[in-house]
Amino acid sequence: MFVAVLLPFASAYGAQGGRTTTEPVAVLREILSASCSQDSKQFATFLTARNQTAFAAMTPSAQSTLLKRFVLLDQAGTPRAEADHSGDVVIDCVTPATTTQLRIGKAEIHDNIAYLPLAVKDAADTDNTNTRRIVMGLVRENDQWKLLSLGLLLLDLPTLAEEWDRAEIQNNEKAAIESVKELVTAIEKYRVTHTRLPQTLAELGPVAKGEAKNDHAGLVSADLAAGRKSGYSFRYVIVGANDVGAPAIYELAAIPVEYGRTGTHSFFRDGSGVLHAGDHQGAVGNVKDPAIE
């Protein structure tokens, strides 16, 4: 979506009769710096009242996605801002993998609206062949400059949040299926090594000290061992009294942490190894749900 709003310079920037000021530049510098460092709290202070409410209601994952797209990076970085010889503010968002450079030009003010040219590129791109140029819009609200638009598109977080919730649900549900498969693989490895099933998912978790043991087998990540990952919680049950050897049977369930926000489908792996999926309004699924591959 961020690529979609990286449009050519808006014609509004060339409007006559505007005046320039440094105050909106400083505000945009703080917005981009907060985006770089993934500082959601600081970023929210520069949103309009309507967008602040919508941003606060977003999941942490959706908030993070929004901030990442402002600086075209997949991870948090360290912002370094300075003015160059022309007076433009240049922000380098530095991560271990790469650095994005954001150059803010002179602001033009039209009543309570400010237009600021922004050039975004990979810092390694010395010939500027892949530079993306947009105009950022700020609006004065309660005597403070707030983020209004990116290119020609208004920043409408209530609508954007609904779209991202749907996208996040799809991603979380795919991740939940993969997590169930990962747990099955880990449980079966545990069964072979210890000739019995683990009593809890925690026993599959990272090694505390030294070598792997039956209570810390080192087979899954800490979050999965704790039964919660990517918007889903996971439940593991040994079926029957027998937990020893190959005949021992277990069931796995994956349930949305927040129904309608982090997921809508519940996933259930029955004792025979078949994975089922169904919408249970956030409750645990069962063997009557349709089977999936």
C-alpha positions in Angstrom: 0.0 0.0 0.0 2.9 2.4 0.7 4.1 1.9 -2.8 0.7 2.9 -4.1 0.9 6.3 -2.3 4.4 7.1 -3.4 3.0 9.2 -6.3 4.8 11.8 -8.4 4.9 15.3 -6.9 1.4 16.6 -6.3 0.6 19.5 -8.5 -0.6 21.3 -5.3 3.0 21.8 -4.4 3.5 24.2 -7.3 0.6 26.3 -6.3 1.2 30.0 -6.2 0.9 32.2 -3.2 2.3 29.8 -0.6 4.8 30.8 2.1 7.6 28.7 3.6 8.4 28.0 7.2 10.7 25.6 9.1 8.2 24.4 11.7 6.5 21.8 9.5 9.9 20.5 8.5 10.8 19.8 12.1 7.4 18.1 12.7 7.9 15.8 9.6 11.4 15.1 10.8 10.0 13.8 14.1 7.3 11.8 12.3 9.9 10.0 10.1 12.3 9.5 13.0 9.5 7.9 15.0 8.7 5.7 12.1 12.3 4.7 11.7 12.7 3.7 15.4 9.2 2.1 15.5 8.1 4.5 18.3 4.4 4.1 18.0 3.7 6.4 21.0 5.7 9.3 19.6 4.3 8.8 16.1 0.7 8.9 17.4 1.3 12.4 18.7 1.5 13.7 15.2 -1.8 12.3 14.0 -5.1 14.1 13.8 -7.6 13.4 16.5 -9.6 11.1 14.3 -6.5 9.1 13.2 -5.1 9.0 16.7 -8.3 7.1 17.8 -8.0 4.7 14.9 -4.3 4.2 15.4 -4.8 3.4 19.1 -7.3 0.7 18.2 -4.9 -1.0 15.7 -3.1 -4.1 16.8 0.6 -3.6 17.6 1.4 -5.5 14.4 -0.7 -3.2 12.2 0.9 -0.1 13.9 4.3 -1.5 13.2 3.4 -2.2 9.5 2.3 1.4 9.1 5.5 2.8 10.6 7.7 0.5 8.5 6.0 1.7 5.3 6.9 5.3 6.0 10.6 4.4 5.8 10.4 1.5 3.4 12.1 -0.9 5.9 11.1 -4.2 7.4 12.7 -3.6 10.8 13.3 -0.9 13.3 16.3 1.4 12.7 18.2 4.2 14.3 17.4 7.7 12.9 20.1 10.2 12.2 19.0 13.6 11.1 21.1 16.6 9.9 20.8 19.5 7.5 22.8 19.4 4.2 24.5 22.2 2.4 21.3 23.3 0.7 19.4 23.5 4.0 17.3 20.3 3.4 16.8 18.0 6.4 18.2 14.5 5.7 17.3 11.5 7.8 19.2 8.3 7.6 17.3 5.3 9.0 20.0 2.9 9.8 19.4 -0.9 10.2 21.9 -3.8 10.3 20.8 -4.7 6.8 20.5 -1.4 5.0 19.9 2.3 5.3 17.1 4.3 3.9 17.7 8.0 3.3 14.8 10.5 3.5 15.3 14.1 2.3 12.8 16.8 3.4 12.6 19.9 1.2 11.3 23.3 2.0 7.8 23.5 3.3 5.1 25.6 1.5 2.2 26.8 3.6 -1.3 27.5 2.4 -3.5 28.7 5.2 -3.6 25.7 7.6 -2.1 23.2 5.2 1.6 22.6 4.7 3.2 20.8 1.7 6.6 19.3 2.1 8.5 17.5 -0.7 10.1 14.2 0.4 12.6 12.1 -1.5 13.1 8.5 -0.3 15.8 6.2 -1.5 18.3 3.5 -0.5 21.4 5.3 0.9 23.6 3.1 -1.3 21.9 4.5 -4.4 24.4 7.2 -5.2 23.0 8.1 -8.6 19.4 8.5 -7.4 18.0 6.1 -10.0 15.5 4.6 -7.7 14.6 7.7 -5.7 10.8 8.0 -4.9 9.4 11.5 -4.6 6.2 12.5 -2.9 4.6 15.5 -1.2 3.7 15.0 2.4 0.7 17.1 3.7 0.4 18.4 7.2 -2.6 20.2 8.7 -2.7 22.6 11.6 -5.1 21.2 14.3 -5.4 22.8 17.7 -2.4 25.0 16.7 -0.2 22.0 16.1 0.9 20.4 12.8 -0.5 17.0 12.2 0.1 14.4 9.4 -2.6 14.7 6.8 -1.7 13.0 3.5 0.9 11.1 1.6 1.1 12.2 -2.0 -2.5 12.7 -3.2 -4.0 10.4 -0.7 -5.4 11.4 2.7 -4.1 9.4 5.6 -7.5 7.8 6.6 -6.6 5.3 9.3 -10.1 4.2 10.2 -10.6 2.8 6.7 -6.9 1.7 6.4 -7.3 -0.2 9.7 -10.2 -2.2 8.4 -8.2 -3.2 5.3 -5.2 -4.1 7.4 -7.2 -6.1 9.9 -8.5 -8.3 7.0 -4.9 -8.7 5.6 -3.6 -9.5 9.1 -6.3 -12.1 9.7 -5.3 -13.9 6.5 -1.6 -13.8 7.4 -2.3 -14.9 11.0 -4.4 -17.8 9.8 -1.7 -19.0 7.4 0.8 -18.7 10.2 -1.4 -20.6 12.6 -1.6 -23.6 10.3 2.2 -23.5 9.9 2.6 -23.3 13.7 0.4 -26.4 14.2 2.5 -28.3 11.7 5.7 -27.1 13.5 4.3 -28.3 16.8 3.4 -31.7 15.3 7.0 -32.1 14.1 8.4 -31.1 17.4 6.0 -33.4 19.4 7.0 -36.3 17.2 10.7 -35.6 17.6 10.1 -35.4 21.3 8.3 -38.8 21.2 11.2 -40.5 19.5 13.8 -39.0 21.8 12.0 -39.6 25.1 9.7 -42.5 24.2 6.7 -40.5 25.4 4.7 -37.4 24.6 5.5 -34.1 26.3 3.2 -33.2 29.1 2.9 -29.6 28.0 4.0 -27.4 25.1 6.5 -25.7 27.5 8.6 -28.9 27.5 9.3 -28.3 23.8 10.7 -24.8 24.4 14.3 -23.5 24.2 17.0 -25.0 26.3 17.5 -23.1 29.6 21.2 -24.1 30.2 23.5 -26.8 28.8 22.0 -29.6 26.7 18.4 -30.2 25.8 16.4 -32.1 28.3 12.9 -33.5 28.6 11.6 -30.3 30.2 13.4 -28.0 27.7 13.8 -29.9 24.5 14.8 -27.0 22.3 12.4 -27.9 19.6 10.3 -24.7 19.2 10.6 -21.0 19.9 9.7 -19.5 23.3 6.5 -17.9 22.1 5.2 -21.1 20.6 6.2 -23.1 23.7 4.2 -20.5 25.7 1.2 -21.3 23.5 0.8 -18.0 21.7 2.1 -16.7 18.4 1.0 -14.4 15.6 -2.4 -13.6 17.0 -3.3 -17.2 17.9 -3.2 -19.2 21.1 -2.4 -23.0 21.0 -3.7 -25.8 23.2 -2.3 -29.3 23.4 -4.1 -32.2 25.0 -3.1 -35.8 25.4 -6.1 -38.0 24.6 -6.6 -40.9 27.0 -4.4 -42.0 29.9 -1.5 -43.3 27.7 1.3 -40.9 26.9 4.0 -43.5 26.2 5.2 -44.8 22.8 3.9 -44.6 19.3 0.2 -45.4 20.2 -0.1 -42.3 22.4 -2.6 -39.8 20.9 -2.8 -36.0 21.2 -4.9 -33.1 19.9 -3.9 -29.6 19.0 -6.0 -26.5 18.7 -5.3 -23.0 17.5 -7.7 -20.2 18.5 -7.7 -16.5 17.6 -6.5 -14.4 20.5 -9.0 -11.7 19.5 -11.8 -13.0 17.3 -12.3 -10.7 14.3 -9.1 -8.9 14.8 -6.3 -11.5 14.8 -8.3 -14.3 13.2 -11.7 -15.7 12.5 -11.0 -19.5 12.0 -10.3 -21.9 14.7 -8.0 -24.8 13.8 -8.2 -28.3 15.3 -5.9 -31.3 14.7 -7.6 -34.4 15.8 -6.1 -37.6 17.3 -5.7 -39.2 13.8 -3.7 -36.3 12.5 -6.4 -34.6 10.4 -6.4 -30.8 10.5 -9.8 -29.1 10.6 -10.9 -25.4 10.3 -14.1 -23.6 11.2 -15.5 -20.3 12.4 -16.4 -20.8 16.1 -16.6 -17.1 17.1 -13.3 -17.5 18.9 -14.0 -20.9 20.5 -12.1 -24.1 20.0 -12.7 -26.1 16.8 -13.7 -29.8 16.6 -13.6 -32.8 14.4 -16.9 -31.8 12.7 -15.2 -28.9 11.0 -14.2 -29.3 7.4 -10.8 -30.9 6.9 -8.0 -28.9 5.3 -4.6 -29.9 3.9 
